[in-house]
Every structure is written in structure tokens, then in C-alpha cells.
Amino acid sequence: MGSPQDGAYLLLSQHASGFMVSQVLFAACELGVFDLLAETPGPLDAAAIAEGLGTSFQGTERLLEACVPLQLLDVDTRGGRAVYRNSGLASAFLTRRGPRSQRHMLLYLGRTTYHCWAHLAEAVRQGGNQYPRAFGVAAGDLWAAIYRSPGERRQFTRGLQEVWSVEGRAVLTAFDLSAFPRICDLGGDFFQDPLPEADLYILARVLHDWAEDKCSQLLARVHQACRPGGGVLVVESLLDEDRRGPLTTLLFSLNMLVQAEGQERTPSQYRRLLAAAGFPRFRFQKTGGTYDAVLAGK
Ligand SMILES: C[S@@+](CC[C@H](N)C(=O)[O-])C[C@H]1O[C@@H](n2cnc3c(N)ncnc32)[C@H](O)[C@@H]1O
């Protein structure tokens, strides 16, 4: 019989409360805890933070206390009271002005992604993204749902950019790209608009949005526009060939189920897609970060 000290029971408890951890992080970003502390010279107690944020004392105090073991805040005792300052993690990634801030992505995860994940069981039961259930918007036109208001579009695109301040160097230096004089980073409505001629096309977090037929359609367009000797740099989070990990990528693949039309893929899956589209010279590089690089030549 299991006891509270059981490793399995502790793991279960951690899994079950994982969403609470995410919400502490999202709420602290949303309320501006890290920005207030970054803009104040010394540490602050819960009353001063509640006053600065315009929040309740009892809620603020509990949120701050939970942030400490999560290593989002550091705490000291002064005159018998707990005083808080940003942890190293918060100073690096959670303040508005930090050069490696991930704040917009965290706000996006809390305001949008989290609500789609609330319907994960339904997404698994039926297939298909959960924009209709979470936000009452039609799922048929994916990008109309994702960009459903100017504010939503801004939040999403700023969030997307933030990750490259941390992971951009690793994916762009995974291969020597000096043989490609003209490089085009594809975005916008690349299923409709004419594609510019280039030697290398970057498809970063694009193919994972789409099912195979759409990926093939897009890669065929890229192949047609691509100069002789050119290629494609695919930047995605790669699944292991045996599909047992990495956990983050397996979770991202579920995220593609609840928020998009695609999935995360193994190197072999990308190899097949790219070869069928006329890019048979295939290499991939794991970066050790969340995102990896695939280079495929004509
Ligand atoms: C997940 S974002 C990735 C953006 C960027 N490459 C990055 O990694 O940060 C996917 C891209 O697909 C574009 N996109 C694809 N299909 C689209 C469509 N039908 N309408 C509008 N945008 C579309 C979006 O504009 C966006 O640039």
C-alpha cells in the first residue's frame, strides 16, 4: 500500500499541482510583481507590494510566499517581517525591461494557451484545436483564430520573438550558412502570397503548425521559388526517433493539438517531408536547447 512518503505518491502530487505552479508564475507576471521589484531600489514587504500593485494584502502575501520555493523571489527577514526581491531567474527572464524577458510569452500562455489546455480531454477525444470551446471562435481558419484581435496578435508575436533572445544563437549557428547569399525568413501568409527568390528559406516553428498535406503544399511552393543549390532551414523542437522524449517536445506536440493543426515530429518525419518536396540532402542538429535545426538542400 502507498504511504505519503512513497516516491510514486510524491510524483503524483507534483503532477497534480503542476497547473498551480504555472498559475503562480502567470499571475505574478500579470500583476507586475517582478516589474515592481525591479523598479524599486531595495526589497519590499508584502504590504508595500500589495499597495504598489493595488492588490489585496491576503492574496499578495500568499502569492509572494509561493514564489519563494519556486525560486521566482528571494526572501529575507527584516524587523520581523518578510521582505522580497527578484531572484536571479526573475531578473533574467521575468521583468518587462530585461533583454531576455519572456514576459509576453508567459502572459500569452496564461491568457490563451492555458484556456485551450483546459479542454485537452476533448481535444484528444475528437481531435482538433480548442479555440471554439475556449474562446467561442471558429477553428476552421486557424490563423483567424490565433490572430483574433490586434491585441492578441501583438501578444503572440512579441511572445514568439522573446524565445529567440535566448535560443536564437544556437539554432542559427547549428550549421554554416555562409554558402547561402540570400536568406528569407518565411512568415505571413505564405500559402497565398508570392514567395521571394532566395538561396535559403528559414521555416521556424511553421511546419509544426500544419498537417502533412499543408506542409507538403508549402514546401512545394518553397521549392519552386528556391534558387538552384539552395535549401531550407527548419527550426523546430525535434522528437526523439523512438518518440519517448524530450518531455517538453511531447508537451509541445499536445499543444499543437489544442492550439493548431499540426504536431511535433522526429528527424525521420522531417526527412521524408523534405525529400518528397525535392529537398533530399538532409542533416539535423540537436542544439541542447528547446529548438533544433534541420538543413535540407535541393
Ligand atoms: C508560430 S509562428 C512562427 C513565427 C516565427 N517564425 C518564429 O519562430 O517566431 C507561425 C507563422 O506562420 C504564419 N502563418 C502561417 N499561415 C498563416 C496564415 N494562413 N495566415 C497568417 N499567418 C500565417 C504566421 O504569420 C507566423 O509568422
Ligand as a Chemical Component Dictionary entry (heavy atoms), coordinates in Angstrom:
data_LIG
# 
_chem_comp.id                   LIG 
_chem_comp.type                 NON-POLYMER 
_chem_comp.pdbx_formal_charge   0 
_chem_comp.three_letter_code    LIG 
# 
loop_
_chem_comp_atom.comp_id 
_chem_comp_atom.atom_id 
_chem_comp_atom.alt_atom_id 
_chem_comp_atom.type_symbol 
_chem_comp_atom.charge 
_chem_comp_atom.model_Cartn_x 
_chem_comp_atom.model_Cartn_y 
_chem_comp_atom.model_Cartn_z 
_chem_comp_atom.pdbx_ordinal 
LIG C1  C1  C 0  4.287  30.070 -34.804 1  
LIG S1  S1  S 1  4.564  31.432 -35.864 2  
LIG C2  C2  C 0  6.304  31.411 -36.005 3  
LIG C3  C3  C 0  6.892  32.751 -36.298 4  
LIG C4  C4  C 0  8.437  32.819 -36.341 5  
LIG N1  N1  N 0  8.966  32.092 -37.469 6  
LIG C5  C5  C 0  9.040  32.339 -35.040 7  
LIG O1  O1  O 0  9.592  31.249 -34.966 8  
LIG O2  O2  O -1 8.958  33.096 -34.069 9  
LIG C6  C6  C 0  3.958  30.862 -37.389 10 
LIG C7  C7  C 0  3.986  31.835 -38.574 11 
LIG O3  O3  O 0  3.103  31.352 -39.577 12 
LIG C8  C8  C 0  2.476  32.458 -40.217 13 
LIG N2  N2  N 0  1.256  31.984 -40.922 14 
LIG C9  C9  C 0  1.092  30.776 -41.407 15 
LIG N3  N3  N 0  -0.058 30.628 -42.046 16 
LIG C10 C10 C 0  -0.687 31.746 -41.968 17 
LIG C11 C11 C 0  -1.939 32.163 -42.430 18 
LIG N4  N4  N 0  -2.752 31.360 -43.128 19 
LIG N5  N5  N 0  -2.299 33.404 -42.137 20 
LIG C12 C12 C 0  -1.472 34.205 -41.448 21 
LIG N6  N6  N 0  -0.260 33.848 -40.984 22 
LIG C13 C13 C 0  0.137  32.621 -41.244 23 
LIG C14 C14 C 0  2.305  33.428 -39.118 24 
LIG O4  O4  O 0  2.252  34.748 -39.609 25 
LIG C15 C15 C 0  3.596  33.246 -38.304 26 
LIG O5  O5  O 0  4.598  34.065 -38.840 27 
# 
loop_
_chem_comp_bond.comp_id 
_chem_comp_bond.atom_id_1 
_chem_comp_bond.atom_id_2 
_chem_comp_bond.value_order 
_chem_comp_bond.pdbx_ordinal 
LIG C1  S1  SING 1  
LIG S1  C2  SING 2  
LIG S1  C6  SING 3  
LIG C2  C3  SING 4  
LIG C3  C4  SING 5  
LIG C4  N1  SING 6  
LIG C4  C5  SING 7  
LIG C5  O1  DOUB 8  
LIG C5  O2  SING 9  
LIG C6  C7  SING 10 
LIG C7  O3  SING 11 
LIG C7  C15 SING 12 
LIG O3  C8  SING 13 
LIG C8  N2  SING 14 
LIG C8  C14 SING 15 
LIG N2  C9  SING 16 
LIG N2  C13 SING 17 
LIG C9  N3  DOUB 18 
LIG N3  C10 SING 19 
LIG C10 C11 SING 20 
LIG C10 C13 DOUB 21 
LIG C11 N4  SING 22 
LIG C11 N5  DOUB 23 
LIG N5  C12 SING 24 
LIG C12 N6  DOUB 25 
LIG N6  C13 SING 26 
LIG C14 O4  SING 27 
LIG C14 C15 SING 28 
LIG C15 O5  SING 29 
# 
